[in-house]
């Protein structure tokens, strides 16, 4: 999806319908629903209407300023297994 906002390398625009309270919801690939592409974090209702997600592959190594841990470390702590099916 083309976006005027999603210009940062870790953000993608998506067109899934979301309502308030859906931040953190997984964004899946159509036709490959077993693949998590991102995590929804926001959007806007003004034109152009769009939603935004953190692209998982581009955020896994980012360090959280509060904990000093990466997203990948947090996933591992909770037993989330990561794999890259595109390689």
TORNU-362779 format. One record per residue (C-alpha): residue number from 1; residue in one letter; z, x, y. Coordinates in nm, 2 decimals. Layout:
! TORNU-362779
+-----+---+--------+--------+--------+
!   k ! r !     pz !     px !     py !
+-----+---+--------+--------+--------+
! NUM ! A !      Z !      X !      Y !
...
+-----+---+--------+--------+--------+
This chain:
! TORNU-362779
+-----+---+--------+--------+--------+
!   k ! r !     pz !     px !     py !
+-----+---+--------+--------+--------+
!   1 ! X !   0.00 !   0.00 !   0.00 !
!   2 ! X !  -0.09 !   0.13 !   0.34 !
!   3 ! X !   0.20 !   0.15 !   0.58 !
!   4 ! X !   0.26 !   0.24 !   0.94 !
!   5 ! X !   0.62 !   0.33 !   0.85 !
!   6 ! X !   0.61 !   0.50 !   0.51 !
!   7 ! X !   0.48 !   0.83 !   0.64 !
!   8 ! X !   0.78 !   1.04 !   0.52 !
!   9 ! X !   0.71 !   1.21 !   0.19 !
!  10 ! X !   0.99 !   1.04 !   0.00 !
!  11 ! X !   0.90 !   0.68 !   0.10 !
!  12 ! X !   0.64 !   0.44 !  -0.04 !
!  13 ! X !   0.56 !   0.09 !   0.08 !
!  14 ! X !   0.56 !  -0.18 !  -0.18 !
!  15 ! X !   0.47 !  -0.55 !  -0.18 !
!  16 ! X !   0.73 !  -0.68 !  -0.42 !
!  17 ! X !   0.92 !  -0.98 !  -0.27 !
!  18 ! X !   1.27 !  -0.87 !  -0.18 !
!  19 ! X !   1.56 !  -1.05 !  -0.01 !
!  20 ! X !   1.88 !  -0.92 !   0.15 !
!  21 ! X !   2.10 !  -0.75 !  -0.11 !
!  22 ! X !   1.82 !  -0.59 !  -0.32 !
!  23 ! X !   1.87 !  -0.23 !  -0.20 !
!  24 ! X !   1.89 !   0.00 !  -0.50 !
!  25 ! X !   1.67 !  -0.22 !  -0.71 !
!  26 ! X !   1.42 !  -0.04 !  -0.93 !
!  27 ! X !   1.05 !  -0.05 !  -0.83 !
!  28 ! X !   0.84 !  -0.06 !  -1.15 !
!  29 ! X !   0.47 !   0.03 !  -1.21 !
!  30 ! X !   0.25 !  -0.28 !  -1.28 !
!  31 ! X !   0.13 !  -0.26 !  -1.64 !
!  32 ! X !   0.37 !   0.03 !  -1.71 !
!  33 ! X !   0.70 !  -0.15 !  -1.66 !
!  34 ! X !   0.89 !   0.11 !  -1.86 !
!  35 ! X !   0.83 !   0.36 !  -1.57 !
!  36 ! X !   1.06 !   0.35 !  -1.27 !
!  37 ! X !   0.87 !   0.46 !  -0.97 !
!  38 ! X !   1.13 !   0.42 !  -0.70 !
!  39 ! X !   1.44 !   0.25 !  -0.56 !
!  40 ! X !   1.40 !  -0.02 !  -0.30 !
!  41 ! X !   1.60 !   0.04 !   0.02 !
!  42 ! X !   1.46 !  -0.18 !   0.31 !
!  43 ! X !   1.18 !  -0.36 !   0.47 !
!  44 ! X !   1.08 !  -0.58 !   0.76 !
!  45 ! X !   0.97 !  -0.93 !   0.80 !
!  46 ! X !   0.76 !  -0.88 !   1.12 !
!  47 ! X !   0.39 !  -0.81 !   1.08 !
!  48 ! X !   0.29 !  -0.62 !   0.89 !
!  49 ! X !   0.55 !  -0.74 !   0.64 !
!  50 ! X !   0.64 !  -0.47 !   0.39 !
!  51 ! X !   0.92 !  -0.32 !   0.18 !
!  52 ! X !   1.01 !   0.04 !   0.13 !
!  53 ! X !   1.13 !   0.24 !  -0.17 !
!  54 ! X !   1.25 !   0.60 !  -0.22 !
!  55 ! X !   1.00 !   0.77 !  -0.46 !
!  56 ! X !   1.22 !   0.90 !  -0.74 !
!  57 ! X !   1.01 !   1.21 !  -0.82 !
!  58 ! X !   1.04 !   1.32 !  -0.46 !
!  59 ! X !   1.42 !   1.26 !  -0.41 !
!  60 ! X !   1.58 !   1.38 !  -0.74 !
!  61 ! X !   1.66 !   1.72 !  -0.60 !
!  62 ! X !   1.78 !   1.61 !  -0.26 !
!  63 ! X !   2.15 !   1.69 !  -0.21 !
!  64 ! X !   2.38 !   1.42 !  -0.08 !
!  65 ! X !   2.58 !   1.54 !   0.22 !
!  66 ! X !   2.90 !   1.37 !   0.11 !
!  67 ! X !   2.92 !   1.48 !  -0.25 !
!  68 ! X !   2.70 !   1.79 !  -0.25 !
!  69 ! X !   2.53 !   1.66 !  -0.56 !
!  70 ! X !   2.17 !   1.58 !  -0.63 !
!  71 ! X !   2.04 !   1.24 !  -0.73 !
!  72 ! X !   1.95 !   1.39 !  -1.07 !
!  73 ! X !   2.31 !   1.51 !  -1.12 !
!  74 ! X !   2.44 !   1.16 !  -1.04 !
!  75 ! X !   2.19 !   1.00 !  -1.29 !
!  76 ! X !   2.30 !   1.24 !  -1.56 !
!  77 ! X !   2.66 !   1.16 !  -1.50 !
!  78 ! X !   2.59 !   0.80 !  -1.57 !
!  79 ! X !   2.38 !   0.87 !  -1.88 !
!  80 ! X !   2.04 !   0.80 !  -1.71 !
!  81 ! X !   1.77 !   0.99 !  -1.90 !
!  82 ! X !   1.47 !   1.11 !  -1.69 !
!  83 ! X !   1.13 !   1.20 !  -1.82 !
!  84 ! X !   0.80 !   1.27 !  -1.65 !
!  85 ! X !   0.52 !   1.08 !  -1.84 !
!  86 ! X !   0.26 !   1.19 !  -1.59 !
!  87 ! X !   0.27 !   1.56 !  -1.69 !
+-----+---+--------+--------+--------+
